[in-house]
Amino acid sequence: RNVDFDELTVKTDLYRAIDDMANSVVGGFSGVISTASSYIGLHERRNSGTLRRITKVNPARTPWCAAFVNGVLRENGRRGTGSNAASSFRNYGSATSSPAPGDIALIRRRGGSGYHVGFFKGFVNKNGRSMVAVVGGNQSNKVSVAYYPAGKVSFRRI
């Protein structure tokens, strides 16, 4: 379904309010999305040392999207899956069809073979298509915001 800007703004404001309440009680999602976003631009070769500290793997040699998610969760005092496989997040937390910023975004790869994982940032409409903005690692060999068709993404509440 396509979301127009006004609806997206209302949803984003609502999620922020919920996030602020959750953050004051249990740490919320803002810490996770803020931490992940703080690493945007780090490249697997040029910033290998920093990414190794976060992911505990060599990002130039290992698929590291799940290691990045686990590292960010760990930095926020949350337990991850302990696996470097994106598919390990298929049963993490609880499924949700109403994701909030910081929830897990699990993207089905083209052709149906495997997954990619990152953090939900928001829904956007790009060229008439409903897309999901995801903050994640190993997106074009770096930490970035990437956009995926909404129909290819499932969400897990952290």
C-alpha positions as CSV (number, residue, x, y, z in Angstrom):
1,R,0.0,0.0,0.0
2,N,1.3,3.5,-0.8
3,V,1.7,5.9,2.1
4,D,1.5,9.6,1.4
5,F,3.7,12.1,3.2
6,D,1.0,13.3,5.6
7,E,0.2,9.8,6.8
8,L,3.9,9.0,7.0
9,T,4.5,12.1,9.2
10,V,1.6,11.2,11.5
11,K,2.9,7.6,11.8
12,T,6.5,8.9,12.4
13,D,5.3,11.3,15.1
14,L,3.2,8.6,16.7
15,Y,6.2,6.2,16.7
16,R,8.4,8.9,18.2
17,A,5.9,9.4,21.0
18,I,5.6,5.7,21.7
19,D,9.4,5.4,21.5
20,D,9.9,8.2,24.0
21,M,7.5,6.5,26.4
22,A,9.2,3.1,25.9
23,N,12.7,4.7,26.2
24,S,11.8,6.1,29.6
25,V,10.6,2.7,30.8
26,V,12.7,0.0,29.2
27,G,15.3,1.6,26.9
28,G,13.0,1.8,23.9
29,F,14.0,1.5,20.2
30,S,15.6,4.9,19.8
31,G,18.9,3.8,21.3
32,V,19.1,1.0,18.7
33,I,18.3,3.1,15.7
34,S,20.4,6.0,17.0
35,T,23.4,3.7,17.5
36,A,23.0,2.0,14.1
37,S,22.6,5.4,12.4
38,S,25.8,6.7,14.1
39,Y,27.8,4.2,12.0
40,I,26.4,5.3,8.6
41,G,29.2,5.7,6.2
42,L,31.6,3.2,7.7
43,H,33.0,1.1,4.9
44,E,34.1,-2.5,5.3
45,R,37.6,-1.9,4.1
46,R,38.4,1.8,5.0
47,N,36.8,1.4,8.5
48,S,37.6,-2.2,9.1
49,G,38.9,-1.7,12.6
50,T,35.8,0.0,13.9
51,L,33.5,-2.5,12.2
52,R,35.5,-5.4,13.6
53,R,35.0,-4.0,17.1
54,I,31.2,-3.8,16.5
55,T,30.7,-7.0,14.5
56,K,33.4,-9.3,15.9
57,V,34.1,-10.4,12.3
58,N,36.3,-9.2,9.5
59,P,33.8,-7.3,7.4
60,A,35.9,-7.5,4.2
61,R,35.8,-11.3,4.3
62,T,32.5,-12.2,6.0
63,P,28.9,-11.4,5.2
64,W,28.3,-9.1,8.1
65,C,24.7,-7.7,8.1
66,A,23.6,-10.0,11.0
67,A,26.9,-9.4,12.9
68,F,26.2,-5.6,12.7
69,V,22.6,-6.0,14.0
70,N,23.9,-8.2,16.8
71,G,26.6,-5.7,17.6
72,V,24.2,-2.8,17.8
73,L,21.8,-4.8,19.9
74,R,24.7,-5.7,22.2
75,E,25.8,-2.0,22.5
76,N,22.2,-1.2,23.7
77,G,22.1,-4.0,26.3
78,R,19.9,-6.2,24.3
79,R,20.5,-9.9,23.4
80,G,20.9,-10.7,19.8
81,T,20.8,-14.1,18.1
82,G,24.5,-14.8,18.5
83,S,24.7,-15.9,14.8
84,N,26.2,-14.3,11.8
85,A,23.3,-15.6,9.6
86,A,20.6,-13.1,8.7
87,S,18.1,-15.9,8.8
88,S,18.7,-16.3,12.5
89,F,16.5,-13.3,13.0
90,R,13.5,-15.0,11.5
91,N,12.3,-16.1,15.0
92,Y,13.8,-13.2,17.0
93,G,11.5,-11.2,19.2
94,S,7.9,-11.2,18.0
95,A,6.4,-10.7,14.5
96,T,4.8,-7.4,13.9
97,S,3.0,-5.8,10.9
98,S,3.3,-2.3,12.5
99,P,7.0,-1.8,12.9
100,A,8.5,1.0,14.9
101,P,11.9,2.6,14.2
102,G,14.5,0.3,15.5
103,D,12.6,-2.9,15.0
104,I,14.3,-5.7,13.0
105,A,13.7,-5.6,9.2
106,L,14.2,-9.0,7.5
107,I,14.5,-8.8,3.8
108,R,14.0,-11.8,1.5
109,R,16.7,-11.9,-1.2
110,R,15.9,-12.0,-4.9
111,G,15.1,-15.4,-6.0
112,G,14.1,-16.4,-2.5
113,S,17.6,-17.7,-1.5
114,G,18.5,-16.2,1.9
115,Y,18.0,-13.0,3.8
116,H,19.4,-9.6,4.6
117,V,18.8,-8.0,8.0
118,G,18.9,-4.5,9.4
119,F,16.9,-2.0,11.4
120,F,13.6,-0.5,10.3
121,K,13.8,3.3,9.8
122,G,10.5,4.0,8.1
123,F,8.2,3.6,5.1
124,V,8.7,5.8,2.1
125,N,7.1,6.2,-1.3
126,K,9.7,6.2,-4.1
127,N,8.5,6.6,-7.6
128,G,5.0,5.4,-6.7
129,R,6.3,2.3,-4.9
130,S,6.0,1.6,-1.2
131,M,9.6,1.0,0.1
132,V,11.1,0.3,3.5
133,A,14.1,2.4,4.7
134,V,16.6,0.1,6.5
135,V,19.7,1.1,8.4
136,G,22.0,-1.8,8.1
137,G,25.5,-3.1,7.6
138,N,26.9,-4.7,4.5
139,Q,24.7,-2.6,2.3
140,S,27.0,-1.8,-0.7
141,N,29.9,-2.8,1.5
142,K,29.1,-0.2,4.2
143,V,26.7,0.9,6.9
144,S,23.9,2.8,5.1
145,V,20.3,3.5,4.7
146,A,19.0,1.2,1.8
147,Y,15.5,0.9,0.4
148,Y,13.6,-2.3,-0.2
149,P,10.2,-3.1,-1.7
150,A,7.7,-3.3,1.2
151,G,6.5,-6.7,0.0
152,K,9.9,-8.3,0.5
153,V,10.3,-7.2,4.1
154,S,9.0,-8.8,7.4
155,F,9.4,-7.2,10.8
156,R,10.4,-8.4,14.2
157,R,9.7,-6.4,17.4
158,I,12.8,-6.2,19.6
